[in-house]
Amino acid sequence: MVEAGSGTMQGGCGTERVVVAMLTYRRPDDLREAVPAFLAASQDEGATLLVVDNDPDGSARAWVTAYDDARLRYAHEPRPGIAAARNRALDETADADVLVFVDDDERPEPGWLEAMLGYHRSTGAPVVVGAVVADYEQPPEGWMTAAPFFGRRRLRTGTELEAAGTGNLLLDLRAVRPLGVRFDERFGLSGGSDTMFTRTLVARGLRLVTCDEAVVRERIPADRMTAGWVLRRARRSGNSAARAEHAVARPGVERALVVVRYAVRGGVRVAGGLVRTALGAVRRDPVEQLMGRRTTQRGVGMLAGAAGRVVSEYERV
């Protein structure tokens, strides 16, 4: 194991240098599973695994640096916020060709990296997002699997998107780096810096496409398996979507139109969600009610974003 800053490994395609970057914050149990899993999954491609520790105390350093694998690197980013950690990953991969972001609560399915890199290489797509499916820590209740409350919506391979998260995201740095795009650290504790980052790349002319065969499983811990968490996440995601699009838009008329658009979208979602919640109550359908409440909360988040208010998700104590 080496500290970050050393050279990257040669990739599975000629001399292409591939780095898988995993961000972490005080999750030692997840690291103990995720690190060996992603090292094994990236071995055939000769990729380096970079762990970016966002704990100011550097709590992951001792365990990661003691791990006996030359393909594993460690970097410490003490500034709080996931955006700062993502930027540190960009800085630490200045000599790489391809960067793949993953989360420490994800686990790769067989053939994950081969599918992601294979699709990227065969199509030339500079930004590729893979599939994320839910992996529940304990047996889920019926409502959790009756609707897509967890994980990510599955889309046909090749679907073009306007934005995406960084949990299972490939970046061709040879196309991204010249644009000088960074993760906006104003979104570091609220979430949404990945949405703004990818939306900016698309606005600058890069294609963002899906690869449904590149699958990781996202661990859903017991404390997230609640209706309250679903509703909080919906509100935050609506808020960050509005704020990200507002930040990317040009000042003046374009930004004003974003405010109007999200005020309308938010209002429509609030109204529609309330109606769906009421219908679910009449039908005594708890899943329908929760889907209505989730739609309402996403609308509330959009309205807050249109008004310039911030809904934070990653606040630290």
Number of C-alpha atoms within 10 A of each C-alpha: 15 19 16 18 14 11 14 24 19 18 22 17 13 7 10 16 22 30 30 24 28 27 23 23 19 15 14 15 10 16 23 13 14 20 20 16 15 24 19 12 20 24 15 13 19 20 27 27 28 28 28 27 25 26 20 13 12 16 17 22 17 10 11 24 16 10 14 10 15 12 18 23 24 22 24 22 21 15 15 18 23 26 25 23 28 26 18 21 26 18 12 22 24 14 17 21 21 24 25 27 20 25 20 24 22 26 25 22 15 14 14 23 27 17 17 24 23 15 20 21 13 8 10 13 19 20 25 29 29 26 25 22 19 17 19 18 14 11 10 14 10 9 16 17 12 10 12 14 21 19 17 14 10 14 15 12 17 16 13 15 16 15 22 22 17 20 22 27 25 27 23 20 21 13 15 18 14 8 14 7 14 21 23 19 20 13 25 23 20 21 26 29 28 25 22 28 22 27 21 23 22 17 14 12 9 17 17 24 25 25 24 20 19 26 23 25 18 24 20 19 12 12 9 14 19 13 16 13 13 19 20 17 20 22 26 24 24 26 32 27 24 27 29 24 21 22 15 16 16 12 10 8 10 12 16 14 13 20 22 14 16 26 21 16 20 27 17 15 23 24 16 17 24 20 16 20 24 17 15 18 15 10 11 11 14 13 18 21 22 23 22 24 25 26 26 28 27 27 29 23 30 34 27 23 27 26 16 14 14 18 24 18 17 14 12 7 3
